[in-house]
Structures are given as structure tokens and as C-alpha cells.
Amino acid sequence: MQTLPEGTIAATDIWKRFRADPTRQLLRDRIGRLGRQLQGERRRGWRWALRDVDFVANPGESVGLVGINGSGKSTLLKILTRVMYPYAGNVNVAGRVGALIEVRAGIHPELSGRENIHLYGTLLGLPRKRVAERFDEIVEFAQLEDAIDRQVKFYSSGMQMRLGFGVAAFLEPEVLLVDEVLAVGDATFQQRCIDRMRTVLQQGTTLVFVSHDLATVEGVCERAVWLRNGEVVGNGPVRDVLNSYREALEQVAEIGAESGSIKVLDATVRGPDGYGPRTQEPCDIAIRFHNVHQSGGTITLGVSEGTAAPIFLLSHGLSMPADRELDVRCTIERLPLPRGRYYLWVGILSKQGDPMGWQPLSHFDVIGPDLDDSPAGIVRLAPVHVAASWDVSET
């Protein structure tokens, strides 16, 4: 067998299946199963979690795994760490592997934080001296100076996650696998984890990152793999794959937002010439509502890349008379968006009860330049295009 360079991940033709959960041996459950069998329902058997998956990452490459819950992301990650084995296929991961798949992954609750650090380093095959050299950095990063000698079972989930990530990322593995566990930490620590992942990438570590935070995936990774129902449906540059994933994730109806007595009859997002909006040019949002009962509140418009979390919001007080059509127009003087597809969301909010809940309304395409690529990979964490003038002079 050919020896792969350290940091290489090569998984070919991976299949993984799980048997359906065993049922309880209770009388009412047996009666229910008997009834379903008499009605001709098929018995649940095996379920395929991964189907003929090929996954390759070269040394120093950063790859994001995306897909909805149940698509097979965590299963593939566990196969790469040898926590579980595939039904069929070949897996070869060269070099030491640092993995953070679950909050308590690799952490023994009966040991102290100090003991866990040394144990993890031993499992990675590192000499004690090398672990001791990185010990203070791990403790400082995890912010556990006052708790490092306590048993981990007395740590909060956030403290356990900080310890696990610090150990996995600071003991210099050739491959770092990170699942969606960063959601446990606060925003400040999440940013520190992202910064640390960029640092290990610069040191030549191979990163596989699973997350539903698509902006973070695009900011950290250079390539993405999209899984759907256990199959690879997208594999390529991170921006291209995520754009396809967003479009599939959010098949938003053009018109039809409705909540109780309020219905949207028409909605457009256009530039001043009546065509698609352009970057850093005026943009008009026009919405026509029909309201059965008199209501009012604050209308809020949001623009997102597909999810319910908007890039920016616009709000205005609104009074809606009964049984009338109401035209609402909002003008943005300079649209701060780069080229791409975006989604318009709407909500009418009131202290007496929301006449219209937060919901997607339509999508539109912006004409303009792409965001410039950044060596630090932080551009897509704030995907807006802000015009500015610069002046640099010596003093």
C-alpha cells in the first residue's frame, strides 16, 4: 500500500448503515406492531447513513462539511476518526488526529482537567515533555486556570468544550476534525476557536469542519462537501458549493406570505431603472398588502442569504386600515451587497400580538462585483460591500 503524506485523508466508496432502533417489549407495543403487520406495513430494517461517499483532503487543506441534520456529516466524521467503521469502503487518515466531535469527546469525567490534557497527549503519541510545553497555552486558551485541577464531571458543558477544543487544537495534530460543538460556547470563545483553526491551518494542519453556520464555513474553509441523504451532491470551491446549498435549502415562494388577516399581494426588489438592483446603487423594495381587520405595528424587512438570520434589517411604524390594500415602499440609498442571490423576509410586529410573523417573501439577484478574497479568510463573516476611500501617507 502506498504511504500517504501526513495530513492526508483518503476515504473511497464509503457505505454505512444502521439497524432500526429495537422496540420496547411492552404489550401495547406488541399489539401495535401486530396491527401494522396485519395492515401490510413493511417492517423497518436497515437504514443507509452513507452511500458510496468519496472524501479526499490533502495536507493543509480546509474542507467544510455541510448538509441538513441527518445527512450523514457526523457519521462520516466518526468514520474518519475510527470511532466507528464503514460497512464497505476504504479509509486512510495519515498522521495524528485531533477530533472534537461531541462536547465530552476524549474527555474522562473522573479525571481532572490537568490529567485529561496529559492523557490525550499520550493517546496522540506525544512525549510528556512536549505536552508539558503546551500545557499553559491550553489552560489559558480554555480559561480554566482556576478549575484545571477539578474533576471534569464538575465542569459545565461550556468548560468541557473549551478544554476539549484546546487539547485537540494545541497538541499539533496533522488532522483536526471539528463537529458542530462550537455552538455550545459563547460568541467570544467561538471567535477564538475560529482564530485558532486558522492558525493550525497556517501550520499545515488539515481541517475538516462541520457546521450549520455557513458564513463561518465560508470564512474558514477553502473547499466544501455537501451531503444529502448520505450522498455527496456537491464538492468544490466553498463559495460555489454553499451557493448551491443555500438555493436548495431555501426554495422560497415568490409571493404568498400570509398571516391571519394579512396577505402579501405583490413584492418587488428593483434598481432605479426597474431592473435588478446593483451594488452600491439605490434599491427600491415595494410590497402590497391586503388587510381584513384593522391592525398596526412595526413592519420589519430583512435581507438574508437564505436562512432566517438576516444580514441587515429595516423597520418602520405601520398602521393598516381594515379591508384595504396598502402599498409599502422602502428605498435603500446605497445597497451594501455584493453580487449574488438574496432573500427578502418580512414581519409585522406589535406588542398586542404580531399581525404577521417573520417569514420569507421573495428572492432577488444583485448585480455587481464579488467580495474580494482575503488571505485571512474573514470576508464572508460579514458579507456586505461597503464603499470607502483610503489615504495612506508617511509622517
C-alpha positions in Angstrom: 0.0 0.0 0.0 1.3 3.5 -0.9 2.3 5.6 2.1 0.3 8.8 2.2 1.9 12.1 3.3 1.0 13.1 6.9 -2.2 15.1 7.0 -3.8 13.3 4.0 -7.4 12.0 4.3 -8.5 9.4 1.6 -11.9 7.8 2.0 -13.3 5.9 -1.0 -16.5 4.1 -1.7 -17.8 4.6 1.9 -21.0 2.9 2.8 -22.5 2.9 6.3 -25.8 1.5 7.5 -27.7 1.3 10.9 -30.3 -1.1 12.0 -33.6 0.4 13.1 -33.9 1.0 16.9 -35.1 -2.0 18.8 -38.6 -1.6 20.1 -39.8 -2.0 23.7 -41.1 -5.4 24.8 -44.4 -4.0 26.2 -47.8 -5.4 25.5 -49.2 -2.2 23.9 -46.1 -2.1 21.6 -46.6 -5.7 20.5 -50.3 -5.1 19.8 -49.3 -2.0 17.7 -46.8 -4.0 15.7 -49.2 -6.8 15.1 -51.8 -4.3 13.9 -49.3 -2.7 11.5 -48.3 -6.2 10.2 -51.9 -7.1 9.6 -52.3 -3.9 7.6 -49.4 -4.9 5.4 -46.9 -2.4 6.6 -43.3 -3.4 5.9 -41.0 -4.0 8.9 -38.3 -1.4 9.3 -34.9 -2.8 8.7 -31.5 -1.2 7.8 -31.1 2.5 7.0 -28.2 3.7 4.9 -26.5 6.7 6.5 -23.7 7.0 3.9 -24.0 5.8 0.3 -20.8 5.4 -1.9 -19.1 8.5 -0.4 -15.6 9.6 -1.6 -13.8 12.1 0.5 -10.3 13.3 0.0 -8.4 16.1 1.7 -4.8 17.0 1.0 -2.3 18.1 3.7 -3.0 21.6 4.9 -6.4 21.8 3.2 -9.5 23.0 4.9 -12.8 21.3 4.0 -16.3 22.2 5.3 -19.0 19.5 5.5 -22.5 20.9 5.1 -25.9 19.4 4.9 -29.2 19.3 6.9 -29.5 17.2 10.1 -29.4 13.5 9.3 -27.5 13.9 6.0 -24.5 11.9 7.3 -22.0 14.6 8.3 -21.3 13.4 11.8 -21.3 9.7 10.7 -18.6 10.5 8.1 -16.5 12.4 10.7 -16.7 9.4 13.2 -15.6 7.1 10.5 -12.6 9.3 9.8 -11.7 9.2 13.5 -12.2 5.4 13.6 -14.8 5.9 16.3 -16.9 3.7 14.0 -16.1 1.7 10.9 -17.8 1.7 7.5 -19.9 -1.2 6.2 -17.9 -1.0 3.0 -15.1 1.1 1.6 -11.6 2.2 2.5 -10.5 4.8 4.9 -6.9 6.1 5.3 -6.0 9.0 7.5 -2.3 9.7 7.7 -0.9 11.4 10.9 -2.1 12.2 14.3 -5.8 13.1 14.5 -7.3 15.7 16.9 -11.0 15.4 17.0 -13.8 17.3 18.7 -17.0 15.6 17.7 -19.0 15.8 20.9 -18.7 18.1 23.9 -17.2 15.3 26.0 -15.2 13.6 23.2 -12.0 12.2 24.5 -12.5 13.7 28.0 -12.7 11.4 31.0 -15.2 12.8 33.6 -13.4 11.2 36.6 -10.1 12.8 35.8 -9.1 16.4 36.4 -8.5 18.8 33.6 -4.8 18.5 34.1 -4.9 14.7 33.9 -7.1 14.8 30.8 -4.6 17.0 29.0 -1.7 14.6 29.7 -3.9 11.5 28.8 -5.0 13.0 25.5 -1.4 13.8 24.6 -0.3 10.3 25.4 -3.1 8.9 23.2 -1.8 11.1 20.4 1.6 9.5 20.8 3.3 12.7 22.1 6.1 12.6 24.7 5.2 14.0 28.1 7.7 16.8 27.7 6.0 18.1 24.5 2.6 18.0 26.2 4.1 19.9 29.2 5.4 22.6 26.8 1.9 23.3 25.5 0.1 22.8 28.8 0.0 26.5 29.9 -1.2 27.6 26.4 -4.1 25.0 26.6 -5.2 26.2 30.0 -5.0 29.8 29.1 -7.0 29.3 25.9 -9.7 27.2 27.7 -9.8 29.9 30.5 -9.6 27.1 33.1 -6.8 28.4 35.4 -9.0 28.2 38.5 -10.6 24.8 37.6 -7.8 22.8 35.9 -7.3 20.5 39.0 -11.0 19.8 39.5 -12.6 16.7 38.1 -14.1 17.3 34.7 -17.5 15.9 35.8 -18.0 19.1 37.8 -17.3 21.3 34.7 -20.2 22.9 32.8 -20.7 21.8 29.2 -19.1 25.0 28.0 -16.0 24.4 30.2 -15.8 20.8 28.9 -16.0 22.1 25.3 -13.3 24.7 25.9 -11.0 22.0 27.4 -11.7 19.6 24.6 -11.1 22.1 21.8 -8.0 23.4 23.5 -6.4 20.0 23.8 -7.4 18.9 20.3 -6.1 22.1 18.6 -3.0 22.9 20.7 -1.3 19.5 20.6 -0.4 20.0 17.0 -2.3 17.2 15.2 -1.8 16.6 11.5 -5.5 16.4 11.0 -8.1 18.4 13.0 -11.8 17.3 12.9 -14.4 19.6 14.4 -18.1 19.0 14.6 -20.9 21.5 15.4 -19.8 21.6 19.1 -18.7 25.2 18.9 -22.3 26.2 19.2 -22.0 25.4 22.9 -19.6 28.3 23.6 -20.3 32.0 23.7 -19.6 34.3 20.8 -16.3 35.4 22.1 -15.0 31.9 22.5 -16.3 30.8 19.1 -14.3 33.6 17.5 -11.2 32.4 19.4 -11.8 28.9 18.2 -12.1 30.2 14.6 -8.8 32.1 15.0 -7.1 29.0 16.4 -8.3 26.9 13.4 -6.8 29.5 11.0 -3.6 29.3 13.0 -3.3 25.5 12.7 -4.2 25.7 9.0 -1.2 28.1 8.5 0.9 25.5 10.3 0.0 22.9 7.7 -2.8 21.0 9.6 -5.6 19.5 7.6 -9.0 20.7 8.8 -12.4 19.1 8.4 -15.1 21.4 9.8 -18.8 20.5 10.2 -21.2 23.4 10.9 -24.6 24.8 10.0 -23.1 28.3 10.3 -22.5 28.8 6.6 -20.8 32.2 7.0 -18.2 30.6 9.3 -17.7 27.7 6.9 -17.0 30.1 4.1 -14.7 32.2 6.2 -12.6 29.3 7.4 -12.7 26.6 4.6 -11.4 26.8 1.0 -13.5 23.7 -0.1 -16.8 22.3 0.8 -18.6 19.0 0.5 -22.4 18.9 0.6 -24.1 15.7 1.8 -27.8 14.9 1.2 -29.3 11.7 2.4 -25.9 10.2 2.8 -24.7 11.0 -0.7 -22.3 13.7 -2.0 -24.2 16.1 -4.1 -21.7 18.9 -4.1 -17.9 19.0 -3.9 -15.8 22.0 -4.9 -14.8 25.6 -4.1 -16.6 26.6 -0.9 -18.5 29.6 -2.3 -19.9 27.6 -5.3 -21.0 24.7 -3.1 -22.6 26.9 -0.5 -24.4 28.9 -3.1 -26.0 25.7 -4.4 -26.7 24.5 -0.9 -28.5 27.8 0.0 -30.6 27.7 -3.1 -31.7 24.1 -2.4 -32.2 24.9 1.3 -34.4 27.8 0.7 -36.8 27.3 -2.2 -38.8 30.4 -1.3 -42.1 31.1 -3.0 -42.1 34.4 -4.9 -45.4 35.6 -3.4 -47.8 34.1 -0.9 -46.7 35.2 2.6 -49.8 35.2 4.7 -50.6 35.5 8.4 -54.2 35.6 9.6 -56.0 38.5 8.1 -52.9 40.0 6.3 -51.8 38.7 2.9 -49.0 39.9 0.5 -50.3 40.5 -3.0 -47.1 41.7 -4.6 -43.4 42.3 -3.8 -40.5 43.6 -5.9 -36.9 44.5 -5.3 -35.5 46.6 -8.1 -33.0 49.2 -9.0 -33.9 52.7 -10.2 -34.1 51.6 -13.8 -36.7 49.0 -13.0 -34.3 46.1 -13.4 -32.3 44.1 -10.8 -30.6 46.1 -8.0 -26.9 46.9 -8.2 -24.2 47.0 -5.6 -23.8 50.5 -4.0 -26.7 51.9 -6.1 -30.3 52.9 -5.0 -32.7 50.0 -4.4 -36.5 50.0 -4.1 -38.5 47.4 -2.1 -42.2 47.6 -2.9 -44.8 45.4 -1.1 -48.6 45.4 -1.5 -50.6 44.1 1.4 -54.3 43.3 1.9 -55.6 43.6 5.4 -59.0 42.3 6.5 -59.0 43.8 10.0 -57.5 47.0 11.3 -54.1 46.4 12.7 -50.7 48.0 13.1 -47.2 47.7 14.4 -43.7 47.8 13.1 -43.0 46.4 9.7 -39.5 44.9 9.6 -37.8 43.9 6.4 -34.7 41.7 6.4 -32.3 40.6 3.7 -30.5 37.2 4.1 -28.5 34.7 2.2 -31.3 32.1 2.6 -31.6 31.5 6.3 -33.9 33.4 8.7 -30.9 35.2 10.1 -30.7 38.5 8.2 -27.6 40.4 7.0 -29.4 43.6 7.8 -32.9 44.8 9.0 -35.1 47.8 8.1 -38.0 48.8 10.3 -40.8 51.4 10.1 -44.1 52.1 12.0 -47.2 51.0 10.2 -50.9 51.5 10.5 -53.1 49.2 8.4 -56.8 50.1 8.0 -59.4 47.4 7.7 -60.3 45.8 4.3 -57.8 47.9 2.4 -54.8 47.4 0.2 -51.7 49.1 1.4 -48.6 49.9 -0.7 -45.4 50.0 1.3 -42.2 51.2 -0.3 -38.7 51.3 1.2 -35.7 52.9 -0.6 -32.2 52.0 0.2 -29.9 54.8 -0.9 -26.8 52.6 -1.4 -27.3 48.8 -1.5 -24.4 47.3 0.6 -24.5 43.8 -1.0 -22.0 42.1 -3.4 -23.1 40.1 -6.4 -25.3 37.1 -5.6 -28.8 35.8 -4.7 -30.5 37.1 -1.6 -33.9 36.6 0.1 -36.4 39.1 1.4 -38.1 38.4 4.7 -40.9 40.3 6.3 -42.6 40.6 9.6 -45.2 43.0 11.2 -44.6 43.1 14.9 -46.7 44.5 17.7 -46.9 44.5 21.5 -50.5 43.4 21.2 -49.6 40.3 19.1 -47.7 40.1 15.8 -50.1 40.6 12.9 -47.6 38.9 10.6 -44.8 36.6 11.9 -41.3 36.5 10.5 -41.4 34.7 7.1 -39.7 34.6 3.7 -41.3 36.7 0.9 -39.2 36.5 -2.3 -35.7 36.3 -3.6 -33.7 38.7 -5.8 -30.3 38.8 -7.6 -27.9 41.7 -7.1 -25.7 42.8 -10.0 -22.2 43.9 -9.1 -18.7 42.8 -8.0 -17.9 39.8 -5.9 -16.3 40.3 -2.5 -12.6 40.3 -2.8 -10.9 37.2 -1.4 -9.0 37.8 1.8 -5.8 35.9 2.9 -7.2 35.7 6.4 -10.5 34.2 5.1 -12.7 36.6 7.1 -14.5 38.3 4.4 -17.6 36.1 4.4 -18.2 36.5 8.1 -19.6 39.9 7.3 -21.0 39.7 3.7 -21.6 43.3 2.9 -20.0 45.6 0.4 -19.1 49.0 1.9 -17.7 51.7 -0.3 -14.8 53.6 1.2 -11.9 55.9 0.3 -8.4 55.4 1.7 -5.5 57.6 2.2 -2.1 56.4 3.4 0.8 58.8 3.9 4.1 58.8 5.8 4.5 61.2 8.7 
